[in-house]
Each structure stands twice: as structure tokens, then as C-alpha cells.
Amino acid sequence: MAAGIFPPRRWYGLLCLVLGASMLVWGQTVLSTRLQGKTYIIYWTVCFLVTSLALIFALWETRRLRLKLHEEEKALFREMVRQIEQARQQKEEQQNPKTAPLKPSAKEGIPSEAKPDS
């Protein structure tokens, strides 16, 4: 995967998840005999914190995606309304060509009698 595909927060979440899973496997297999007393408490607390951090990153990313989706839906809705309004106006102009507003050109904007003398 290229680095530009995912934002850094996803990589941090993945790193925390892999680290937490690795700590779980190592703590249950290789380090099980060495973890006693304070080291046991510290090791599993760190494992819990790393896993919790992965969860926080996942929730943060979910929130960001929901906000982005909401913004895209709003933009899509605005575009749809704009297109419907344009289609309605075009239909009205086709049905009533005489009542369509005419836009005056730059030359037609001021009548020749009303032009100020220079």
C-alpha cells in the first residue's frame, strides 16, 4: 500500500492494533513465565492502553468518515436541487417562450435618448 492512500491516523491505529496483538501473544506465550509481580501489572496495563489507543483511533476515524459523508450528502443534495430547478426553468421556457425574460445586452442597456452627453 502506498503511504498516500490512508491518512496517518489510520497508520497509527494499525500500529497500535498490531502492537497490542503482539503484546498479547508474547505475554501469553514467551513472557508468561517472566511476568510476575509488578512487571505483570505494568506489562498488561501497557497492553491494555495500547489496545485502547487503537480503539480511540478507530472511533476517531469513524467520526471523521461520518462527517465527510454528511458533507458529501449535503453537497449532492444541493446539486440535485440546483439541477431540478434548472430543468424546471428550461421546461417553463419551452412551454412559454414569449414570457421568458430577455437579458439586455450592453448596448441595449441604456436607450439612446437617455444617454448622457459627454
Secondary structure, DSSP 8 states (H G I E B T S, - for coil): --TTTS-HHHHHHHHHHHHHHHHHHHHHTTTTTT--THHHHHHHHHHHHHHHHHHHHHHHHHHHHHHHHHHHHHHHHHHHHHHHHHHHHHHHHHH-GGGS-----TTTSS-GGGS---
